[in-house]
Amino acid sequence: MINFFYIAGGVLLYKLLKMNYPDKISEHITFAEAIRSNTAIKHGIKNVPNSEQLANMLKVAKHIFEPLRKHFGIPIRVNSFFRSKLLNSKLPFHSKTSQHLKGQAIDLSSMYKSVSNADLFNYIKNNLDFDQLIWELGTSKKPDWVHVSYAGPGKNRKQILRSIVKDGKKMYVKWAV
């Protein structure tokens, strides 16, 4: 029965397991959206945060996602938010120190041509307090998606990187304007 809910996108999984999770992480992110993963579905992985990870997710939504959503006034796709350790290990190019494991990172993509992933990246870079911001793959004009993390006031490093693939391995280089 749980597999059915994974296949259906995880929408009712947390209710089925009788855990006390909110329906929404923020005004525009549902809990189901924040834990959903095609890889988790494929492998039958339970991808639910503990209370500390959930608290971090709420901060990311409040300080990164919602201000971004408000500025552009359009829906923004959440590609990946929370990842359990097991889920993270199943992903290609995964990092053992990924802030997704702590609920501190979110991967985003624009859903509309009027706002590009580069627009999302640049708005975050120039207007929001963040820990790490990554121009993920893509071209020099447009990333495939944007990775951003939030550690908390006084803890954010404002680190800006670009990911590239070299010799079949994903690498991170300092952002060069």
Backbone hydrogen bonds in HBPLUS format (Angstrom, degrees):
<---DONOR---> <-ACCEPTOR-->    atom                        ^
c    i                          cat <-CA-CA->   ^        H-A-AA   ^      H-
h    n   atom  resd res      DA  || num        DHA   H-A  angle D-A-AA Bond
n    s   type  num  typ     dist DA aas  dist angle  dist       angle   num
A0004-PHE N   A0001-MET O   3.10 MM   3  5.23 125.7  2.41  97.4 110.9     1
A0005-PHE N   A0002-ILE O   2.94 MM   3  5.21 117.8  2.34 102.3 117.3     2
A0006-TYR N   A0002-ILE O   3.00 MM   4  6.41 150.4  2.09 151.0 160.4     3
A0007-ILE N   A0003-ASN O   2.90 MM   4  6.13 164.7  1.93 153.1 156.6     4
A0008-ALA N   A0004-PHE O   2.90 MM   4  6.15 145.3  2.03 141.7 152.1     5
A0010-GLY N   A0005-PHE O   2.71 MM   5  5.24 157.0  1.76 156.5 151.0     6
A0009-GLY N   A0006-TYR O   2.92 MM   3  5.15 156.8  1.97 109.4 114.6     7
A0013-LEU N   A0010-GLY O   3.31 MM   3  5.03 145.3  2.44  94.7 104.6     8
A0015-LYS N   A0012-LEU O   3.07 MM   3  5.23 122.6  2.42 100.8 115.7     9
A0016-LEU N   A0012-LEU O   2.87 MM   4  6.09 157.6  1.92 159.0 166.2    10
A0017-LEU N   A0013-LEU O   2.98 MM   4  6.25 152.6  2.05 153.1 160.2    11
A0019-MET N   A0014-TYR O   3.23 MM   5  5.79 168.7  2.25 174.1 173.4    12
A0018-LYS N   A0015-LYS O   3.04 MM   3  4.99 154.6  2.11 101.3 108.9    13
A0031-PHE N   A0023-ASP O   2.90 MM   8  5.40 171.0  1.91 125.5 126.0    14
A0025-ILE N   A0029-ILE O   2.77 MM   4  5.46 154.5  1.84 149.6 158.5    15
A0026-SER N   A0029-ILE O   3.31 MM   3  5.23 162.0  2.34 140.0 141.3    16
A0034-ALA N   A0030-THR O   3.09 MM   4  6.35 148.1  2.20 144.0 152.6    17
A0034-ALA N   A0031-PHE O   3.06 MM   3  5.04 118.7  2.45  94.9 110.4    18
A0035-ILE N   A0031-PHE O   3.16 MM   4  6.48 132.6  2.40 148.5 160.0    19
A0036-ARG N   A0032-ALA O   3.01 MM   4  5.87 122.6  2.35 141.1 154.8    20
A0082-PHE N   A0034-ALA O   3.19 MM  48  6.19 151.6  2.28 158.0 166.5    21
A0041-ILE N   A0037-SER O   2.98 MM   4  6.26 157.8  2.03 149.5 155.7    22
A0042-LYS N   A0038-ASN O   2.88 MM   4  6.07 165.1  1.91 148.8 152.8    23
A0043-HIS N   A0039-THR O   3.01 MM   4  6.17 155.9  2.07 148.8 154.3    24
A0044-GLY N   A0040-ALA O   2.78 MM   4  5.58 110.4  2.27 139.0 154.5    25
A0045-ILE N   A0040-ALA O   2.85 MM   5  4.61 153.0  1.92 134.6 139.7    26
A0044-GLY N   A0041-ILE O   3.26 MM   3  5.08 153.7  2.33  97.8 105.6    27
A0054-LEU N   A0050-ASN O   2.91 MM   4  6.09 159.6  1.95 155.8 162.2    28
A0055-ALA N   A0051-SER O   2.98 MM   4  6.14 152.9  2.05 140.8 147.8    29
A0056-ASN N   A0052-GLU O   3.09 MM   4  6.41 151.8  2.17 144.5 151.5    30
A0057-MET N   A0053-GLN O   2.96 MM   4  6.28 151.5  2.04 146.2 154.5    31
A0058-LEU N   A0054-LEU O   2.98 MM   4  6.29 154.2  2.05 152.2 158.2    32
A0059-LYS N   A0055-ALA O   3.23 MM   4  6.54 146.7  2.35 139.6 147.8    33
A0059-LYS N   A0056-ASN O   3.11 MM   3  5.11 119.9  2.48  94.0 108.7    34
A0060-VAL N   A0056-ASN O   3.00 MM   4  6.36 158.6  2.05 153.3 158.7    35
A0061-ALA N   A0057-MET O   2.98 MM   4  6.20 165.9  2.00 153.3 156.9    36
A0062-LYS N   A0058-LEU O   2.98 MM   4  6.13 156.7  2.04 141.4 148.0    37
A0063-HIS N   A0059-LYS O   2.84 MM   4  5.90 169.2  1.85 158.5 160.8    38
A0064-ILE N   A0060-VAL O   2.86 MM   4  5.38 144.4  1.99 142.4 148.9    39
A0065-PHE N   A0060-VAL O   3.21 MM   5  6.61 154.0  2.28 142.2 149.4    40
A0066-GLU N   A0061-ALA O   2.87 MM   5  5.84 173.2  1.87 161.8 162.9    41
A0068-LEU N   A0064-ILE O   3.19 MM   4  6.23 155.2  2.25 147.6 154.9    42
A0069-ARG N   A0065-PHE O   2.82 MM   4  6.03 162.6  1.85 159.0 164.6    43
A0070-LYS N   A0066-GLU O   2.83 MM   4  5.95 158.5  1.88 150.1 156.1    44
A0071-HIS N   A0067-PRO O   2.95 MM   4  6.07 158.6  2.00 142.5 148.1    45
A0072-PHE N   A0068-LEU O   3.13 MM   4  6.37 170.4  2.14 155.1 156.2    46
A0073-GLY N   A0069-ARG O   2.77 MM   4  5.59 141.0  1.92 141.0 152.8    47
A0077-ARG N   A0109-SER O   2.87 MM  32  5.13 141.6  2.02 173.8 168.1    48
A0109-SER N   A0077-ARG O   3.04 MM  32  5.13 147.6  2.14 139.7 145.5    49
A0079-ASN N   A0107-ASP O   2.81 MM  28  5.26 147.3  1.91 140.9 148.0    50
A0107-ASP N   A0080-SER O   2.76 MM  27  5.05 164.1  1.78 156.8 158.8    51
A0083-ARG N   A0100-HIS O   3.23 MM  17  5.39 154.8  2.30 121.5 118.3    52
A0088-ASN N   A0084-SER O   2.88 MM   4  6.06 169.9  1.89 157.1 160.1    53
A0089-SER N   A0085-LYS O   3.07 MM   4  6.26 151.4  2.16 144.8 151.8    54
A0090-LYS N   A0087-LEU O   2.97 MM   3  5.33 145.3  2.10 109.6 120.0    55
A0091-LEU N   A0088-ASN O   3.21 MM   3  5.52 161.4  2.25 110.1 115.7    56
A0098-SER N   A0095-SER O   3.23 MM   3  5.10 162.3  2.26 109.0 108.1    57
A0101-LEU N   A0098-SER O   3.15 MM   3  5.76 151.1  2.24 111.6 117.9    58
A0102-LYS N   A0099-GLN O   3.12 MM   3  5.24 140.6  2.28 100.0 110.4    59
A0104-GLN N   A0099-GLN O   2.90 MM   5  5.15 149.7  1.99 161.0 152.0    60
A0103-GLY N   A0100-HIS O   3.09 MM   3  4.92 151.7  2.17  97.4 106.2    61
A0150-TYR N   A0104-GLN O   2.90 MM  46  5.51 151.2  1.99 154.4 163.8    62
A0106-ILE N   A0148-VAL O   2.92 MM  42  5.65 156.7  1.97 156.6 163.2    63
A0148-VAL N   A0106-ILE O   3.01 MM  42  5.65 160.0  2.05 156.6 162.9    64
A0108-LEU N   A0146-VAL O   2.75 MM  38  5.16 161.1  1.78 151.1 157.0    65
A0146-VAL N   A0108-LEU O   2.90 MM  38  5.16 165.3  1.92 151.6 156.3    66
A0115-VAL N   A0112-TYR O   3.30 MM   3  5.74 156.6  2.36 109.3 115.3    67
A0119-ASP N   A0116-SER O   3.03 MM   3  5.01 121.7  2.39  93.4 107.9    68
A0120-LEU N   A0116-SER O   3.13 MM   4  6.59 153.8  2.21 147.3 153.5    69
A0121-PHE N   A0117-ASN O   2.95 MM   4  6.20 167.7  1.97 151.6 154.5    70
A0122-ASN N   A0118-ALA O   2.88 MM   4  6.03 170.1  1.89 152.0 154.7    71
A0123-TYR N   A0119-ASP O   2.96 MM   4  6.06 155.8  2.01 147.1 153.6    72
A0124-ILE N   A0120-LEU O   3.05 MM   4  6.28 168.6  2.06 155.3 158.2    73
A0125-LYS N   A0121-PHE O   2.91 MM   4  6.11 170.9  1.91 156.9 159.8    74
A0126-ASN N   A0122-ASN O   2.98 MM   4  6.00 157.5  2.03 145.0 150.1    75
A0127-ASN N   A0123-TYR O   2.88 MM   4  5.70 132.8  2.10 148.3 158.6    76
A0128-LEU N   A0124-ILE O   3.06 MM   4  5.01 163.0  2.09 134.6 137.1    77
A0158-LYS N   A0130-PHE O   3.28 MM  28  5.58 137.4  2.47 132.3 140.5    78
A0131-ASP N   A0149-SER O   2.76 MM  18  5.28 172.2  1.77 136.4 138.2    79
A0159-GLN N   A0131-ASP O   2.89 MM  28  6.14 161.2  1.93 155.2 148.8    80
A0149-SER N   A0132-GLN O   2.83 MM  17  5.14 146.5  1.94 148.4 155.1    81
A0133-LEU N   A0159-GLN O   2.81 MM  26  6.22 153.6  1.88 162.6 171.3    82
A0161-LEU N   A0133-LEU O   2.88 MM  28  6.28 162.8  1.91 161.7 167.4    83
A0134-ILE N   A0147-HIS O   2.77 MM  13  4.99 164.3  1.80 151.2 153.2    84
A0147-HIS N   A0134-ILE O   3.12 MM  13  4.99 171.4  2.12 145.8 148.4    85
A0135-TRP N   A0161-LEU O   2.98 MM  26  6.36 161.7  2.02 145.9 147.3    86
A0163-SER N   A0135-TRP O   2.99 MM  28  6.25 163.7  2.02 148.4 151.5    87
A0136-GLU N   A0145-TRP O   3.17 MM   9  5.42 148.9  2.27 160.9 163.3    88
A0144-ASP N   A0136-GLU O   2.84 MM   8  5.78 146.7  1.95 163.7 169.6    89
A0139-THR N   A0142-LYS O   2.85 MM   3  5.20 163.4  1.88 144.0 143.5    90
A0155-LYS N   A0152-GLY O   2.90 MM   3  5.23 159.5  1.94 133.1 136.1    91
A0175-TRP N   A0160-ILE O   3.05 MM  15  5.45 151.8  2.14 139.8 131.8    92
A0162-ARG N   A0173-VAL O   2.85 MM  11  5.37 148.7  1.95 152.1 160.9    93
A0173-VAL N   A0162-ARG O   2.91 MM  11  5.37 165.0  1.93 153.2 157.4    94
A0164-ILE N   A0171-MET O   2.87 MM   7  5.34 157.4  1.92 148.7 155.4    95
A0171-MET N   A0164-ILE O   2.69 MM   7  5.34 164.8  1.72 161.9 166.0    96
A0166-LYS N   A0169-LYS O   2.82 MM   3  5.33 162.2  1.85 154.4 151.6    97
A0169-LYS N   A0166-LYS O   3.00 MM   3  5.33 162.1  2.03 113.2 119.0    98
